Structure formats: structure tokens, C-alpha cells
């Protein structure tokens, strides 16, 4: 065997074996040391993970409870509005005059002192059981159907109480514009 083949054999066979042995000598102690460090840190990491999970559960539970409280509050408000709506609808269905006059005030005052316009205008007209408002013919303001809400509001102060009631009944039976209805209620209390 010549020297070239011997060198080739040394490079191809003995060098990798020597390198592997050297790595085992140098790398294994480092791996053992890091493994020991990891074993020491593992309980702390596990504890932190458990705490984070518990906190997340608590926050989710609090958010769920808060959401339930808000939903309950909204449902109570909805029930309150529906109760008021039912009372206003019954007033309008009985034909006892203007529902705004016969509905109690939101402050618990005398009838006719309400500053809110009852939501009779929200009644679903396609519902046959909903209270109906008979059609009214308007004579108080000529060309009423062609006027805008601001134009009508500017004319309301010039009308008598009876004419304003006529305008109110007509507006409720037709276009149900809240601005006009609210202004009529305001003028009634002046």
C-alpha cells in the first residue's frame, strides 16, 4: 500500500472515528449539564403554565358572567319597553283620545304631562292583531302631505289645540314622523 492510499484511509476512516470520539468527549458533558439545567427549570415552567391557564379560565368566566349580566339587563329593559308599549297600545286601541295624553308620564305624573311620544307608530301594520288607528282627514294645514317636517313644525305654533290634535292624529295614522309628534307634545305642555 502506498502512502497515498494510507493517507486516504486515514482521512476516510480514522478521521471520522476520531472526530466522533472527540465529540463524545466534549459534547456529552455539555448535554448532561444542559439536561440537568432543563430538569431544574421544568417544574417552574410547568407551574407558570398552570397559573397562566388558571388565570385564562378565570378571565373567561368573568367575561361570560359580565356578558350574562349585560344580556339580563338588556332583556329587562326590553321587557320594560314592551310593558310600556302594551300600555300605550291599549290606550290607543280603546279610543280614549290621544295615547300621549292618556299614557302616564315617564316620571309618574298626571296623564297628559308626558314628554315622550308613545311608540304606537312602531306597531306592525301587517299584523292583524295590532291596534289600528282609523284614517283621519286633515283640514288644519292645507297641502300637508306635500310639506316637509320642518315646514310643518314651523306652522304648529299658529294652530289651535284642536287643530294640533288633528295634525297629531293624522301624522300617527300616516307618516308617523317623530319630529312632528314630539313637537306637538312639547307644545301641549307649554
Secondary structure, 3 states (H helix, E strand, C coil): CCHHHHHHHHHHHHHHHHHHHHHHHHHHHHHHHHHHHHHHHHHHHHHHHHHHHHHHHHHHHHHHHHHHHHHHHHHHHHHHHHHHHHHHHHHHHHCCCCHHHHCCCCCCCCCCCCCCCCHHHHCCCCCCCCCCCCCCCCCCCCCHHHCCHHHHHHHHCCCCHHHHHHHHHHHHHCCCCHHHHHHHHHHHHC
